Amino acid sequence: MKIFSGTSNRIFAELVAKHLNCPLSDVIVSKFADKEINLVINENVRKDDVFVIQPTGPSVNGSPNDNFM
């Protein structure tokens, strides 16, 4: 099982991962100069169950697509 944290609530993702006794997976989230999101997953996720913990409520700082990154 792989658990990834989005950008909005890493603390909550860490608590969920701890509760499931599974470390957060390695991901790097950054922004390009034009403010688009760059997401790099540093692990193989093939044939694994993958969960992304990210709130989907309105974003104060970004576009609606940013909510899913």
Secondary structure as UniProt FT lines:
FT   STRAND          2..5
FT   HELIX           10..19
FT   TURN            20..21
FT   STRAND          27..31
FT   TURN            33..34
FT   STRAND          37..41
FT   TURN            46..47
FT   STRAND          50..53
FT   HELIX           64..68
//
